[in-house]
């Protein structure tokens, strides 16, 4: 029996629980959504995604509070949670998944280094964010960010 890839496992779990998902992406630039939509039949559980890099897009498209962006920045626990909640609310789905981080090679600081990513997840029973730091090139970091987001989603679904 062939081992299923992560996004296929997620699709099976979403269908099993009859859940729909929306994704809000910043640092991953659509890569999470790309991986989800590589699975045939994903329209059964995937509503869509919003790729928002700038502050205005995050506010206008996802409802991120200006005060959150001013006080914590675009790359933060707080922003990732608001992104997940915002995409869940705007798309009317059961689960919102979000990514915001610094893929590199520039843009990092001592407080927020290149490779830092926050993965937000919002559902009826949870609003959470996880922090990860990876150490690769821009492309490697984006791949690692997407993998971390999908793993976070899978772990949530396995606990249902």
N, C-alpha and C positions, 0 to 999 in steps of 0.2 A: 504494500500500500504506500502510495506516494505521500510524503509529508506536505501538509498545507503550509503555504506562506502566511505570514502574520496577518496580512490584510484579508485573506480568505477566512482565517479563523475568526477574525473580528466580524466579518460579514455573516458567518454562520451564527455567532453569538447574538448579533443584533436581530437577525431574523428569528432566532429561537425565542427571544424575549419580546419580539414585536416592537422594536424600538427604531426610531429614526434619528439621524445625526446631522449636524451642521458643523462646519469647521471655519474658524477664524485664524488666518495665518499672517504672520509678519515675517519673521526670520526665515521661515521655510519657503516662502514665496510661491505657495501652491503645491509643494511637493507632497504634503500629507494627502491632499485631495487627489492628486495624480495617482498616488498609490492605491487609495480606496477605489477610485474609478477604473483601475486596471482589472478589477474583478467583475466578470460577467454577472449581470443581475443586480448590480449595486444600486440601481434606481429604486429597488425595494426598500432600502434603508438609508440612502444618502440623499439629502435634500439639496445640498450645495455648499459653497464656500464663499468667504469674503477675504480677499487678500488686501490688507491695509498696512502700508508702511508708515505713512505720515500721520502726524498728530491729528490733522483735520479729518483725514479719512477714518481714523480710529474713533473720533468723536461723532462724525456725521453718520457713518455706516454701522457702527457697533454701539454707540451710545456711551462711550468711555467718558467719564467726567473730566472736564478740563482740570479740576483740582487734583485728580489722581495723577494725570500726566505731569502737571507742574510740581507736585510734591514728591512723586516716586519715580517719574520717568516712564518712557515707553517700555523699558525692559525692567519689569518688577513683578513680584508676586501679585500685587494689587491690580496692575494692568492686565495681567494674564487672566485673573479671575473675572474681571469685568468684561474682557473680550469673550470668554467662554459663556458668561451669562448673557452678554449682548447678542451673540450669534444664536444662542438657544431661543431667546425671546424674539428676535427679528424673524427667524425662520420658522418659529412655531414647532420646534423639534423636541424630542425627549432629552437629547444630550448635546451639549455644546463643547467642542474641543478647541483649544487655542494654543498658539505658539508665539512667543516674542523673545527675541534674543539678539546676540551679536555674533554674526557668522564670520566676520573678519574680511580681510586681514587687518583693517583699521577699525576705529570706532570704540575700542576697548579702553578701560581705565583700571586703576588698581582696585577700585570698588566693584567694577563691572568689567571683567576681562573678556577678551575675545574668546568665544566658545561657550559663553554663558547663555543658557536658555531657560525660560520658564514655560511650563506646560500647564495650562488651566483646563479644568474640567468642571462643567456645570450640569447637574441633573436634578430631578425632583428632590433627591435626598442628600445632595452633596454640592458644595462649591469649594473647590480646592485648587492648589497650585503646587507644582513640584519644581525644584531647581536642579539643574544639571550643568556640569562644565565639561566640555570636550576640548581636545587639543589637536585639531587638524587644520587642513586648508579650508578655505571657504566651502568648497564642494563637499569635502569630508564632513565638516561641521553640519551643513544642511542635511546631509544624509543621516547623520547621527541624531540630529534634532527630530527629524521625521520618525525615525525608529523609536526614539524615546516617547514621542507623543502617541504613536500607535501602541507601544507596550503599556503605557499608562492607561489607555482606553481599554485594552484587552484585560488588564488586571482588574479594572473596575467592573467590567462585564462578567468576569469569572466569579466575582464576589456576590453577584445578584442571586 
